[in-house]
């Protein structure tokens, strides 16, 4: 599907962050409600108002869900299958199963040291339930979903617009979602097979681009010949916790001790750099209002762990997402005015 011709090219970008995807999911519930009011259309959906959606890891799963097609009640028009609340339900209803592990698995893997922390079966079951046999090329709008090819040692980008042109770049959506969320140490790497029957060993795109906003910017600039002045970008984070690491402890860490801090530093650092770069681009052009980044610090009662799917933490993440969306009310109103 070609990008709709209008004054602005509208981009939505969603970071990685595991179960913390509930936070941007809830922000988009609020945005969708605002769009319904603005357009006086109770059936308005997030996908209706963005020309390209980009996502990494949990953001990639969200991207697939917002763009998932289904026939409307008349059976004539293809519409987004899920509204924003139903997308968040994927995490609220399936998160506990996805991030659960048997005692036997814990023993066999030595708590994730000898093998992945979680079997992928529940994740794959949930993705199959939500996406079935839909192909990337069948998603409703252009998209960019990130992963990393460990064989060819380069980034692997799933793009709906390329998949429509060439079956060599087309995949089942559930495999796209599985690849982008194959976080090292959490799940085993994925072996994704394209429609043209070429296999790619892929891991979570968060290892190199946890905030895909700049990738989305470059894709729109290259593919659709859109200048920064004609772009609107809404970039959503999954929350951050600036845990400080003590020198006296860190100086003696080995490989095992560095794993979690390194992932934390890498993910937050990459996201912050992308935000800095885009702010410089839009500020220098005098169009700073066309780039909005919404992220929030995680309070003490919300776990920063990407895999904490306890009932208490799921509810805390949902409340934080709602609070964040309400706290950025003016920014969301401004985005609505730009994208409608």
N, C-alpha and C positions, 0 to 999 in steps of 0.2 A: 504494500500500500504506500503510495507516494505521500509525502508530507503535504498536508492541506495548505493551500496558499492563503496566507493572511499576513498582517503587518509584522507580527513577531513569530519566531520559531520558538516553541515552548519546550523546555527540557526539565524533566524530573530525574534526580539522581539520588540513590539510596545506598548508604554505606553498608559494610559488613558488620557483624557483631553477634552472630548466633541468636539465642533466644531474645536478646535485646532488640531484635527486629520489631518487637511489640511496640516500642517507643515511636519509630517513624510510622508504623502502621496506625497507631492511634492518632497521630498528628494528621494523617491523611483521612481518617474518619471525620475529623473536624473540618478539614478542607473540603471534603466532599459535601458535607452538610451546607457549608457556605456556598458552594457552587449550585446546589439545589435551590437555595433561596435566591441567589443572584439571577439564575436563569428561569426561575419559576417552573422548574422541571424536576419532579420528585424521582425521576428515573436517571438523573444525571450521575455519571460515573467518573472517577479519576481519569480513566483512559480517554475520555471524550475531550479533555482539555490540554493534553500534552501531545507533542508531535514525536518525541522520542523519550523513552524511559530507559535509564541505565541503572544497573545494580551489581553489587559484588556480594557474593556469599548469601547471607540472609536477605540482602537487598536484591540479589538476583532472583531468589525465590519469590519475593514480593513482586518484582517486575513481571515475572511469568504469570502470577495470579491476576494482577490488574489487567493484563492484556489477553487473558484467556477468553476465547470466543464461545458464544452460544447463541442459538436462535432465540428470538424474542417470543412472546406468547402467541403471536400470530403465525410464527413459523416462517416469516418472510425476511426479517432483517436480522443480521448478525450483530449482537450486542455483547458487551462484557458480561461474562458469566457470573462474576462475583462482585458484590459491592464492597466497600472498604471495610465494613464491620465483618463480613464473611471472610475476608482475607486474614484479618487478625485472629479469627477463630481457628485458623490452621495452627497457630502457635499455642493458643489457649487450650485447645482440645487435644492436640497431638504432641505438644512439647514434652509432657511428662513421659510419654511412651518413647519418643525419639531419644531423649537423654536419660534413659534408664538402662541399668546393667545388672545382670545376674551375679550372684556371689561367685559362681563358678568362673564367669568371664573375668571378674576382678582377680581371682587367684591365678588363672592361666596367664593373664597379661601383666601380673604384678602391679595392678592399679594403673595400667596404661603405659608402663615403661617398656614392656617387651612387645606390645602390639597396640593397635588403636584402642582408645578408651571405651568406645561404644560400637556395638555391631551396627551395620548400616541397614539391617532388615526393616526396622520400624520407620526410619527415614524414607526408605524406598517405598514402603507400603503407603505412607502418607502422600508422597509425591504422585504415586500411581492413582490414588483415590482422587486427587485434585486435578490432575492433568491428563490422565488416561493415555490415549495414543495420539494426542494432538501433536502436530509438528511445529517446529520453530517458525517455519514459513507461514503457518496459519494463524499466528498471533495477530492481534488487531492493528498494531502500529509498529513502526520501526523501534528497535531496541538495541541495547548493547549490554551484554552480560559477560563478566570477566571470569577467566580461569587461567591456570598456568600449566603448560605442557612440559612435563618433567623429562620426556624423551628428547624433544627438539630444543629444550631449554629456551622457551620464549612464551610470551603472553599469548593466550588463545581467547579470541573475542567471538562470542556468539551474537550475530546480528540478523534480525528478521529480514531486513531489506536485502542482504546478501543471500540469505537462504532462499528467498523468492526467485532470485536470478539463477542460482546454481545449486543443484541438489547435493553437490560436494560440501556445501556449507549448511546443509539442513540436517536437523537432528530431532529426535523426540524431545518435547519440552521437559518431560520428567528426567531425562538424562542431562539436559542442560542444567536443570535445577540441582541435580545430584552432583554434577561436576563443580559448579561454582561454590558449593557448600562443603566440598570435601576437605575440611580443615585438617591439616597435619596434626597428628597425635589424637585428634578427636574421632575422625572416621578414616577408613582406608581410602586410598586414592581411587578415583573412578576410571573405568576403561570405557570411554564413550565411543559409540560407533555411529558414523554418519549414515545418511540415507544411501550414499554411494558406497557404503560398506568399507570405509576406512576407519581404523581405530586410533584413538588418541588417549594416552594416559594423562589424566588431568587432576589437578588439585585446586583448592580454594584460591580464587583470585585475590583474596586479601593478603597473600604473601608478597604482592608487589603493588597492588592498587586497591587499598581498602576503601578509599573514597574515589569513585569513578567519575566525578564531575568533570575533571579536566579531559578525560578520555571521551566523555560525551560531547564536550565542547569541540574537541578536535574532529570527532566523527561528523558532527553537524557542519563544521567549517569545510571539511574535505568533501563529504558525500553530497551535501545539499547546498554548497556554495553560499552559506549564510555567514555574514560578517558579525562580529560581536555586538555591534549596534542593533542588530535585528534579532538578538537572542534574549530569552528570559530563562534563567536557571533557578530552580528551587532545589537546593541540596540539603538532604536530611541525614543527620548522624544518628547513631544508636546509643548515644550517651558516652560519657567519659569519666574516668576516675584517675586523677593524677596521683597515683601512689608513688611516694618517694622511696628510693632505694639507698640504703646507707652504704657509704664507701667501705667502712670497716668490714661489713658483711660481704658486699659484692666482690671485693678484691680477691677473695678466696673461693668464689663460686667456680664450679666445673660445669660440664655440659648439662647435667641433670638440673642443677639449680638455676641455670640461665634460661631454660626453655620457656617457662611461663613469663618471666619478666621481659624476655626478648620479644615474644609475641605481642605483649602489651605495648612495649615501646615502639615496635615496628608499626603496629596498626594505628596507634594514635599519632605517631610522627608523620607517617605518610599522609594521613587525612589532613593534618594541620598544614603541611607543605602545599597540598593541592588548594586548600582554602586560601592560603596566602597568595599563591600564584594567580588564582582567579580574581581575588580582590584587587590585585595590582592591575590586571588587564581591564577590569570594568571601571575601576577608579580613574585610571589614566585616560579613559575615553569619556569620562564624565557621565557614565551610565551606571553608577553604583547601585541604583535602585532596581536594576534588572538582574542582579545576582543576590539571592537571599540564601544564607546558610543558617540552618536551625539545628542546634545541638545543645545538649544540656549536661551539666555535671550530675553524676549519680550521687544521691544522698546516702547517708549511712545505712538506711533501711532497705536499700536496693543493692543486690549483689552485682559486682562488676563481671562475674564469671559468665562466659558465653553459654555455659551448659547448666546453669542453675534453673531448673524447671520445676522447682517446688511450688506448691499451690500458693504459698505466701509470696514468693518472689514473682510469680506470674501476675498476681493481683497488684503487687507493688509496681511492676513495670507498666501495667495498663494504666494505673493511676498517674504515674509519672508522665506517660505519653500524653494523657489528657491534660494534665497540668501544664506541660510544656507547650502544647498547642494553644491553650488558653493564654499562656504567658506571652506568646508570640502572636497574639490576635491581630495587632496592627500590621505586622509583616504579612500574615496570611491574607488579610483583607487587600493589601496592596498587590499581592500576587494574583488574587482573584480578579482584580480590576485589569491586570495586564494580560491575563490568559483567556478571559471570556470574550 
